[in-house]
Every structure is written in C-alpha cells, then in structure tokens.
Amino acid sequence: MPCPPGGPAVSPRARTAETNGYVPRLKATYEQELRARLKDELGLSSVMQVPRVQKVTLNMGVGEAKTEAKALDSAIEELTTIAGQRAQVRKARKSIAS
C-alpha cells in the first residue's frame, strides 16, 4: 500500500483508535494494571516480554432455540450486551449425540 500524500502509511486499525480515542476496557486494564504485575510475577526484564491478549472469543450454547424461537433472540441480546458487538450466529456442523 503506497504512502498517502499526507504522510507515512498508517494501518486502518491504528487510524480508528487515534481518531475516536476508544480503548476497550479489557485492553486498558491489561495495559495499566496487569502488565506490570505479570512482569514482576514472571520475573521478566522487560514489559515487552509479557504475553499479550491477542483474541477474546465468547461462546454460548443455545439448545433451547430448537423449541423456542425467542431463546435465540435473547441469547443474541445478552452476548451483544456483554461483548459490545453484535453476536454472530453459527449452527453446529454435527450433532454431538450422533
């Protein structure tokens, strides 16, 4: 990707974080409190050696959705509230019972 005329190339992720100033609570808590504590507990010499959180995955089984249609809608609302993002519905590839 060529550099824009205004300056060096900036990734889209970094660009959005700079413009809106939003930092997820988990990331802020990790960087402000947990990183230093982990560095001390693990006996590391640099903060950059501390393991990072790369991905957070939420999963919810909704077996009642077979009989109740509203169960899936309420589960989506709950996960959306917890994560702050709209939940993506995925159906099981194969039944565990078979």
N, C-alpha and C positions, 0 to 999 in steps of 0.2 A: 504494500500500500504506500503510495508516494506521500511525501510530506505535504500538508496543506500550506497554502501561501502564507498563512498567519504565523507559522512556527513549526516546531517539531511534531511528529505524529504522536497522538495520544490515543490510548485504547478507548473504545466506547464505554467500557465499564468504569474506567477512571474518570472519564469526562462527565458521566452522570453523577458520580459521587461528589465531584467538585462543585457542580452547579447546584444541586439540590441540598447538599450538606447532610443527607440522611445516612446514618450508620446504624445497622441493625443492633439491637440491644445485646444479643449474644456476642457479637464481634467486639463491641465496645467494652463489655465486661471482661472478655478474654484478654484484650489488649491492655486494659488499665489495671486489672487486679490479678488475673490468673497467670499471665505470662511470667511475671517476676517471681511469683510463688513457685511455679513449676521449675524455673531456672534454679532456684535455691534447693528445692526438694530433689531434683535430678542431679545436682552438682555440676551443672554446665557452666562453661566460662563465658558464654555469650548468649544474649537473648535470642539471637538468630538461630541458635541450635535447638530451641524449644520447639516441639512438634506443633503444627498448626491444624486448625479445623478446616478441612477442605470442603466438606459437604455434610449437610444435615438432611436426613431422609425421614419422613414421617409416614407411618403405615397404619391403616385401620381396617380391620376385617368387619364387614357388614353382612353377616349371614342372613339377617332378618329381611334384607332387601328383596329376597325371593318372594316373601309373602306380603310384606308391607312396602308400598312404593314410597311412602313418606320417610321411611327409615334412611334411605339413601340421601334424600334431600337434607335431612337433619345432620347426617354424618358429614356431608359436604360443608354445611354451615359451620359445624364445630371445628373442622380442620382449617377452614378459612380463617376463623377467629384465632386459632392457635398460631398458625403459620404467618398470617398476614398476606397470604397469596391464595388465589383460587385453587382448590384441590382438583387434581386430575383423576378421573375415574378410570380404573383399569379392571377388567374382569379376569378371573383366574383362567389360566390356559387349560388346566386339567383339574378335575375334582380330586381331592386328596383321598376320598373314600374309595375310588375305583382303582 
